[in-house]
Amino acid sequence: MEAQTRLRNASILILGVKSLTLEASKNLVLAGIGHLTLSDSSPVTEADLISAYYSYEADVGKRKDEQLSERLKILNPLVDIEARTVGDDELQLFDMVVVVGQSFEVAKRINSVCRRNGVKMVVADAFGLFGFAFADCLEQHEFVVETKKVEGKTGEPETKREKKAIPYVTLEASLGKSFGMPVRRMRRVMSPLIIIYQAIYESLAGAPALSEQKLLDAAHMVCNGKGISLVPCAAMVGGTLTQEILKIITKKERPIHNWFVYDARMAEGVTFTV
């Protein structure tokens, strides 16, 4: 009951509208989130019609957030959905901010504002055959893990609830972490795609050299896919993104801590703590 109450009372802001936003917001609305705000003033283009299956030719030229919000309201009239431009000074009004398809520079700035105001945040994107999600649930995120065990002679399962807590770091701290190890060993700790995403978004100085052929191949594939939205990939990442958002909001089960990376070439989604 507590989890359902948190879900119904939650207010989520999604900054940036693309195919991944469509997938995640659709799932959140069907799950019965209390309030959802979409913010993206850019217009719907003909290219968007390829991957945005809620958009039609008549929608070209409309604001993306307004167009998507109207379609989402049909799915669940009980959810309060709005579309508008949201400034940094308004982020404190939300329980969670989800940044989609923005540069890491923009995401870090928003993350800093969210941290100051005690707002949890997720950064995510999906392009080509790849996708990722990063979560910052502030200094400490508390949650409950439920396990069922069969005890006694009756053989009936009993549900046990255990409270746990894990610390999180900011996006800037995670991206700036120095491992002090060769790339070959680093691959055992984290996905090379995180390094590649970082290099693509910001071309940060001091990023580990992508010297191994597998890293170079992965970088080539990611670069080719940047700016391309594939519905199947967005659906996979969007499903995971929704699941993690719900975990954080309801404080039920352990959410990602703190990176999720999806590689459709391998049909694999993995999590890392960085």
DAFENFEN-V142460 format. One record per run of one state. SS is the DSSP state (hx for helix, st for strand, lp for the rest). FROM is the first residue (numbers start at 1). TO is the last residue. If there is no record, write none. Layout:
ss->[SS	SS]
from->[FROM	FROM]
to->[TO	TO]
This chain:
ss->[lp	hx	lp	st	lp	hx	lp	st	lp	st	lp	hx	lp	hx	lp	st	hx	lp	st	lp	hx	lp	st	lp	hx	lp	st	lp	st	lp	st	lp	st	lp	hx	lp	hx	lp	hx	lp	hx	lp	hx	lp	st	lp	st	lp	st	lp]
from->[1	2	10	11	16	19	32	35	40	43	44	46	51	57	60	63	64	76	80	84	88	94	96	101	104	117	120	128	130	137	141	151	157	167	171	176	183	187	192	203	213	226	231	251	252	253	259	264	268	273]
to->[1	9	10	15	18	31	34	39	42	43	45	50	56	59	62	63	75	79	83	87	93	95	100	103	116	119	127	129	136	140	150	156	166	170	175	182	186	191	202	212	225	230	250	251	252	258	263	267	272	274]
